[in-house]
Each structure stands twice: as C-alpha cells, then as structure tokens.
Amino acid sequence: MNDLYKDILTGLVFMTGVLGFISGAFILSSALFAVAAIASNVNTTRKQALIGTNA
C-alpha cells in the first residue's frame, strides 16, 4: 500500500508541473518534471530490485 502513495504523489507532482507549464511558470514546471522523473525512476528501480529482475 505504501507504493500506492508514492505513485499518487509522483502523479500529483507531474500534474502540478503540467499546470505550471500551462500557466507559464516554465522554470517551476521544469523542476517539477525533473522531480517526478527522478521519483518515478527511483520507485521503478526499487521495485525491480525487490523482485530480483534488476535489468
């Protein structure tokens, strides 16, 4: 259940980045996209390591 909360938080950060991009806050939206990408990558890598398919 903990992974669900991390995925929801990553999605919210991404959606906030989209809204920031639409409103013209390009620097803020770029930072939010970077945070969402890093968080998603960390969550995916952690899930793969737990399964044992670290490819």
DSSP file (Angstrom, degrees, kcal/mol; ACC not computed):
  #  RESIDUE AA STRUCTURE BP1 BP2  ACC     N-H-->O    O-->H-N    N-H-->O    O-->H-N    TCO  KAPPA ALPHA  PHI   PSI    X-CA   Y-CA   Z-CA
    1    1 A M     >        0   0    0      0, 0.0     4,-1.2     0, 0.0     3,-0.2   0.000 360.0 360.0 360.0 -26.5    0.0    0.0    0.0
    2    2 A N  H  >  +     0   0    0      1,-0.2     4,-1.6     2,-0.2     5,-0.1   0.858 360.0  56.4 -65.2 -35.2    3.0    2.3    0.6
    3    3 A D  H  > S+     0   0    0      1,-0.2     4,-2.4     2,-0.2    -1,-0.2   0.831 100.2  59.9 -65.5 -31.5    3.9    2.1   -3.1
    4    4 A L  H  > S+     0   0    0     -3,-0.2     4,-2.4     1,-0.2    -1,-0.2   0.914 104.5  48.7 -62.3 -42.6    0.4    3.4   -4.0
    5    5 A Y  H  X S+     0   0    0     -4,-1.2     4,-2.4     2,-0.2    -1,-0.2   0.883 111.1  50.1 -65.6 -38.8    1.0    6.6   -2.0
    6    6 A K  H  X S+     0   0    0     -4,-1.6     4,-2.4     2,-0.2    -2,-0.2   0.901 111.5  48.6 -65.6 -40.6    4.4    7.1   -3.7
    7    7 A D  H  X S+     0   0    0     -4,-2.4     4,-2.2     2,-0.2    -2,-0.2   0.894 111.7  49.2 -66.7 -39.4    2.8    6.6   -7.1
    8    8 A I  H  X S+     0   0    0     -4,-2.4     4,-2.4     2,-0.2    -2,-0.2   0.917 111.7  49.0 -64.5 -43.4    0.0    9.1   -6.3
    9    9 A L  H  X S+     0   0    0     -4,-2.4     4,-2.3     2,-0.2    -2,-0.2   0.904 110.8  50.2 -63.6 -41.8    2.5   11.7   -5.0
   10   10 A T  H  X S+     0   0    0     -4,-2.4     4,-2.2     1,-0.2    -1,-0.2   0.909 111.5  49.1 -62.6 -41.5    4.6   11.3   -8.2
   11   11 A G  H  X S+     0   0    0     -4,-2.2     4,-2.6     2,-0.2    -2,-0.2   0.889 110.2  50.6 -64.4 -39.9    1.5   11.7  -10.3
   12   12 A L  H  X S+     0   0    0     -4,-2.4     4,-2.3     2,-0.2    -2,-0.2   0.898 109.8  49.7 -66.2 -39.4    0.4   14.8   -8.4
   13   13 A V  H  X S+     0   0    0     -4,-2.3     4,-1.9     2,-0.2    -2,-0.2   0.909 112.1  49.0 -64.0 -41.0    3.9   16.4   -8.8
   14   14 A F  H  X S+     0   0    0     -4,-2.2     4,-2.0     2,-0.2    -2,-0.2   0.927 111.5  48.1 -64.1 -44.5    3.7   15.6  -12.5
   15   15 A M  H  X S+     0   0    0     -4,-2.6     4,-2.4     1,-0.2    -1,-0.2   0.869 109.5  53.2 -65.8 -35.8    0.2   17.1  -12.9
   16   16 A T  H  X S+     0   0    0     -4,-2.3     4,-2.4     1,-0.2    -1,-0.2   0.882 107.9  52.1 -64.1 -37.2    1.3   20.2  -10.9
   17   17 A G  H  X S+     0   0    0     -4,-1.9     4,-2.2     2,-0.2    -2,-0.2   0.890 108.4  50.4 -63.9 -39.7    4.2   20.5  -13.4
   18   18 A V  H  X S+     0   0    0     -4,-2.0     4,-2.4     2,-0.2    -2,-0.2   0.932 111.7  47.4 -64.1 -45.1    1.7   20.4  -16.3
   19   19 A L  H  X S+     0   0    0     -4,-2.4     4,-2.1     1,-0.2    -2,-0.2   0.885 111.6  51.1 -64.1 -37.8   -0.4   23.1  -14.8
   20   20 A G  H  X>S+     0   0    0     -4,-2.4     5,-2.3     2,-0.2     4,-0.7   0.875 109.6  50.5 -65.4 -37.1    2.7   25.2  -14.1
   21   21 A F  H ><5S+     0   0    0     -4,-2.2     3,-0.6     1,-0.2    -2,-0.2   0.912 110.6  48.9 -66.2 -42.3    3.7   24.7  -17.8
   22   22 A I  H 3<5S+     0   0    0     -4,-2.4    -2,-0.2     1,-0.2    -1,-0.2   0.883 110.6  50.6 -64.4 -38.3    0.3   25.8  -19.0
   23   23 A S  H 3<5S-     0   0    0     -4,-2.1    -1,-0.2    -5,-0.2    -2,-0.2   0.598 120.9-106.5 -79.6  -9.1    0.3   28.9  -16.7
   24   24 A G  T <<5S+     0   0    0     -4,-0.7     2,-1.7    -3,-0.6     3,-0.2   0.495  78.3 131.5 101.2   4.2    3.7   30.0  -18.0
   25   25 A A     >< +     0   0    0     -5,-2.3     4,-2.6     1,-0.2     5,-0.2  -0.580  25.4 164.1 -87.2  75.9    5.9   29.1  -15.0
   26   26 A F  H  >  +     0   0    0     -2,-1.7     4,-2.1     1,-0.2    -1,-0.2   0.851  67.8  49.5 -69.9 -36.5    8.4   27.3  -17.1
   27   27 A I  H  > S+     0   0    0     -3,-0.2     4,-1.9     2,-0.2    -1,-0.2   0.934 114.8  44.9 -68.5 -44.4   11.3   27.1  -14.5
   28   28 A L  H  > S+     0   0    0      1,-0.2     4,-2.3     2,-0.2    -2,-0.2   0.918 113.7  49.7 -64.2 -43.6    9.0   25.8  -11.8
   29   29 A S  H  X S+     0   0    0     -4,-2.6     4,-2.6     1,-0.2    -1,-0.2   0.874 108.5  53.3 -66.3 -35.5    7.4   23.3  -14.2
   30   30 A S  H  X S+     0   0    0     -4,-2.1     4,-2.1     2,-0.2    -1,-0.2   0.915 109.9  48.0 -63.7 -42.0   10.8   22.1  -15.3
   31   31 A A  H  X S+     0   0    0     -4,-1.9     4,-2.3     2,-0.2    -2,-0.2   0.903 112.1  49.3 -64.5 -40.8   11.9   21.5  -11.7
   32   32 A L  H  X S+     0   0    0     -4,-2.3     4,-2.5     2,-0.2    -2,-0.2   0.893 109.8  51.0 -67.2 -39.1    8.6   19.6  -11.0
   33   33 A F  H  X S+     0   0    0     -4,-2.6     4,-2.4     2,-0.2    -1,-0.2   0.906 110.4  50.3 -62.8 -40.0    9.0   17.4  -14.1
   34   34 A A  H  X S+     0   0    0     -4,-2.1     4,-2.5     2,-0.2     5,-0.2   0.915 110.7  48.6 -64.3 -42.8   12.6   16.6  -13.0
   35   35 A V  H  X S+     0   0    0     -4,-2.3     4,-2.6     1,-0.2     5,-0.2   0.916 112.5  48.6 -63.1 -43.1   11.4   15.7   -9.5
   36   36 A A  H  X S+     0   0    0     -4,-2.5     4,-2.3     2,-0.2    -2,-0.2   0.899 112.2  48.8 -64.7 -40.4    8.6   13.5  -11.0
   37   37 A A  H  X S+     0   0    0     -4,-2.4     4,-2.2     2,-0.2    -2,-0.2   0.918 113.7  45.6 -66.4 -43.2   11.0   11.7  -13.4
   38   38 A I  H  X S+     0   0    0     -4,-2.5     4,-2.6     2,-0.2    -2,-0.2   0.926 113.9  48.8 -66.4 -44.1   13.6   11.0  -10.6
   39   39 A A  H  X S+     0   0    0     -4,-2.6     4,-2.4    -5,-0.2    -2,-0.2   0.902 112.2  49.0 -63.0 -40.7   11.0    9.8   -8.2
   40   40 A S  H  X S+     0   0    0     -4,-2.3     4,-2.4    -5,-0.2    -1,-0.2   0.907 112.1  48.5 -64.9 -41.4    9.5    7.5  -10.8
   41   41 A N  H  X S+     0   0    0     -4,-2.2     4,-2.5     2,-0.2    -2,-0.2   0.901 111.9  48.9 -65.8 -41.5   12.9    6.1  -11.7
   42   42 A V  H  X S+     0   0    0     -4,-2.6     4,-2.3     2,-0.2    -2,-0.2   0.919 112.5  48.0 -65.2 -43.2   13.7    5.5   -8.1
   43   43 A N  H  X S+     0   0    0     -4,-2.4     4,-2.2     2,-0.2    -2,-0.2   0.906 113.4  47.7 -64.2 -41.3   10.4    3.8   -7.4
   44   44 A T  H  X S+     0   0    0     -4,-2.4     4,-2.3     2,-0.2    -2,-0.2   0.918 112.7  48.0 -66.0 -43.6   10.8    1.6  -10.6
   45   45 A T  H  X S+     0   0    0     -4,-2.5     4,-2.1     1,-0.2    -2,-0.2   0.893 111.9  50.2 -64.4 -39.8   14.4    0.6   -9.7
   46   46 A R  H  X S+     0   0    0     -4,-2.3     4,-2.0     2,-0.2    -1,-0.2   0.904 110.4  49.4 -65.6 -41.2   13.4   -0.2   -6.1
   47   47 A K  H  X S+     0   0    0     -4,-2.2     4,-1.7     1,-0.2    -2,-0.2   0.903 111.6  49.1 -64.5 -41.0   10.5   -2.4   -7.3
   48   48 A Q  H  X>S+     0   0    0     -4,-2.3     4,-2.2     1,-0.2     5,-1.5   0.880 109.8  51.8 -65.9 -37.6   12.8   -4.2   -9.8
   49   49 A A  H  <5S+     0   0    0     -4,-2.1    -1,-0.2     1,-0.2    -2,-0.2   0.875 108.7  51.0 -66.9 -36.9   15.4   -4.8   -7.1
   50   50 A L  H  <5S+     0   0    0     -4,-2.0    -1,-0.2     1,-0.2    -2,-0.2   0.862 112.9  45.5 -68.4 -34.3   12.8   -6.3   -4.8
   51   51 A I  H  <5S-     0   0    0     -4,-1.7    -2,-0.2    -5,-0.2    -1,-0.2   0.835 111.3-122.4 -76.1 -32.9   11.6   -8.7   -7.5
   52   52 A G  T  <5S+     0   0    0     -4,-2.2     2,-0.5    -5,-0.2    -3,-0.2   0.539  80.0 113.4 101.5   9.6   15.1   -9.6   -8.4
   53   53 A T      < +     0   0    0     -5,-1.5     2,-2.3    -6,-0.2    -4,-0.1  -0.543  34.0 167.1-109.9  65.1   15.0   -8.6  -12.1
   54   54 A N              0   0    0     -2,-0.5    -5,-0.1     1,-0.2    -9,-0.0  -0.467 360.0 360.0 -81.0  71.7   17.5   -5.7  -11.9
   55   55 A A              0   0    0     -2,-2.3    -1,-0.2    -7,-0.0    -6,-0.0   0.425 360.0 360.0 -98.5 360.0   17.8   -5.4  -15.7
